[in-house]
Amino acid sequence: MILRMICFCIVVAMGAAGPLWAETYEWTDNKGVVSFTDDLDKIPAIYRNKAKKRESIRSEQGEISDSAPAAKQRENSSLPAPANPGDHDEGWWRRKFASLRAEIKSLESTLADDQEKLVQLKRKRVIYQRTRDRIAYNEMDAKIEDDEAKLKEAEDRLNALDKEADRSSVPQQWRQ
């Protein structure tokens, strides 16, 4: 009787634990970094609509090694794809260029506003000579330096993407 009860408990516990059919989600951020999670809530909101549901890594690896083309293998690997227009479609190129240009435009707008605030803070600092005005000025100055560095990095990434598009013979209209 006790043995049956123990066996029953083990069977129930194993059934409650599930057969490990956890869903895995994959998404690619704006920088091209592929990420995975088993919790849909951990995916950043801006990438949720782009997230792909994956069955299991083992079955996908089998599919890739058996019958998938080389482009599919590169898509699922972390290795950089060769510069070839066949590796990415028109939508991918347009999204990459648009996201980088939007980021640059946003940074430029923020930078212009912050520089105007810096001028106002400098006037306050000179007129009143209060410690809090000096601190606010220094913080804004540091923020502007940080934004300028981010802007330069975004412009460098746009130039690198443009060079990659040149190597891949991507049409000019895809870069708009």
ZIBELNOR-V90671 format. One record per residue. OMEGA is omega in radians with two decimals (NA if undefined). Layout:
omega->OMEGA
omega->OMEGA
//
This chain:
omega->3.14
omega->3.12
omega->3.10
omega->-3.14
omega->3.12
omega->3.12
omega->3.12
omega->3.13
omega->3.13
omega->3.14
omega->3.13
omega->-3.14
omega->3.13
omega->3.11
omega->3.14
omega->3.14
omega->3.13
omega->-3.11
omega->3.10
omega->3.07
omega->-3.11
omega->3.10
omega->3.10
omega->-3.14
omega->-3.14
omega->3.04
omega->-3.14
omega->-3.12
omega->-3.07
omega->3.13
omega->3.13
omega->3.14
omega->3.12
omega->-3.13
omega->-3.13
omega->3.02
omega->3.05
omega->-3.13
omega->-3.10
omega->-3.13
omega->3.14
omega->3.11
omega->3.10
omega->-3.03
omega->-3.09
omega->-3.12
omega->-3.07
omega->-3.12
omega->3.12
omega->-3.08
omega->3.11
omega->3.09
omega->-3.12
omega->3.13
omega->3.07
omega->-3.13
omega->-3.10
omega->-3.11
omega->3.12
omega->3.11
omega->3.10
omega->3.13
omega->-3.09
omega->-3.06
omega->-3.09
omega->-2.94
omega->-3.06
omega->3.10
omega->-3.08
omega->3.13
omega->3.12
omega->3.11
omega->3.13
omega->-3.12
omega->-3.11
omega->3.14
omega->3.13
omega->3.12
omega->3.11
omega->-3.13
omega->3.09
omega->3.14
omega->-3.08
omega->-3.06
omega->3.13
omega->-3.11
omega->-3.13
omega->3.13
omega->-3.10
omega->-3.13
omega->-3.14
omega->-3.13
omega->-3.14
omega->3.14
omega->-3.13
omega->3.14
omega->-3.12
omega->-3.11
omega->3.11
omega->3.11
omega->3.10
omega->3.11
omega->3.13
omega->3.14
omega->3.12
omega->3.13
omega->3.12
omega->3.12
omega->3.13
omega->-3.13
omega->3.13
omega->3.11
omega->-3.12
omega->3.11
omega->3.07
omega->3.09
omega->3.14
omega->3.10
omega->3.12
omega->3.12
omega->3.12
omega->3.10
omega->3.13
omega->-3.11
omega->-3.11
omega->-3.07
omega->-3.00
omega->3.13
omega->3.09
omega->-3.14
omega->-3.10
omega->3.10
omega->3.11
omega->3.13
omega->3.13
omega->3.12
omega->-3.13
omega->3.12
omega->3.13
omega->3.11
omega->3.11
omega->3.12
omega->3.12
omega->3.10
omega->3.12
omega->3.12
omega->3.10
omega->3.10
omega->3.10
omega->3.12
omega->3.12
omega->3.12
omega->3.13
omega->3.10
omega->3.09
omega->3.11
omega->3.10
omega->3.10
omega->3.12
omega->3.10
omega->3.11
omega->3.10
omega->3.10
omega->3.11
omega->3.08
omega->3.13
omega->-3.10
omega->-3.13
omega->3.12
omega->3.13
omega->-3.09
omega->-3.10
omega->3.09
omega->-3.06
omega->-3.09
omega->NA
//
